[in-house]
Amino acid sequence: MKSTNKWLMPVFVTLITILVFYSALKKIGENTKPTPKRTYASLGLFSSGTTADGNTINAPQRVHPIRISGDVSFVGESVPLKDQEVRERFDRELLVNTFWHSNTLLNYKLANKYFSIIDEILKENNVPLDFKYLAVAESGLRDVVSPAGAAGFWQFLESTGKHYGLEINSEVDERYHLEKATKAACDYLKEGKGKFGSWTLAAASYNVGMGKLEKRLGEQKVENYYDLYLNSETSRYIFRILSYKMVFENPDKFGFHLRKSDLYEPFKTKDVLIESSIADLAQFAQDNNTNYKMLKLANPWLRSDKLTVRDGKSYIIKIPYDYVDEDFDGMELPNIILDEEVTE
């Protein structure tokens, strides 16, 4: 046993020494190899470019900042873009609505469906047409409900809606009645203009409330919106409205290319005067050659499956007709085409 131990130890030491030398030689060899040229995966759909060190890359898109120049106005009132803080707030909202493509595209499509109705009511009430973009900023032209309970395109709280003459109960909620809610919004904005002497401040009060806005003006001893220090939502509010105006009025400049056929169209409807209660709106729809779905879509202010008409009260219900788009007649669906170049 002792003789075996005598020769095992030297053998073991020799093996360890060989392994150490082998590892060192391998490391030296690796360090002397030339560094391989780094390459990048090619995406053939996109145009190529080069990095600072000359390597070729392919980028999925080319993104440019929004560049603001010239004079900008909202409701006929000049926006002081020479003020750096004002310009940065405006730039932020332009960036959001330029690059949030899905939301801006959907809002633009819906605008074609509703702007003609809103414009007519604004004109009748001598309210600047720029205020249609306030409805876009408030709701995206959808009948949404806020966490605070504000509802409809113009986002009236129940108490405010009732104050401006809207009927709100379990069966009827005129915050969802586009024409009546738009008229109520006009009344609010005209009251704000009379109170503050500025359409811009009237718009700001629509977001924060007339009482709070009046208090902030007094506390800060200023007279216009752009000099006010406000909460984040209200400080962004006018610029959100203004950014929609800029993008919607100049879609090509902001990279949005749509054809007339891409836009949503208003429902074709006829008005029916209702002077007595309707126990079953689904049956009423059938009796008028439509269905419950289309009746509710055309009249979102109907909040129940029935309508109670009190003595001396009446309603006008819109009955949809010809709501199948003839342009799609005979088309095999789904048939989705993504054009690289969009032409009229």
Helices and strands as residue ranges (DSSP letters): H 2-32, E 48-50, E 56-58, E 73-74, E 77-78, H 84-99, H 101-124, G 129-131, H 132-139, H 158-163, G 174-176, H 178-196, H 199-208, H 210-220, G 225-227, H 232-249, G 252-254, G 260-262, E 269-274, H 281-287, H 292-298, E 315-320, G 326-328
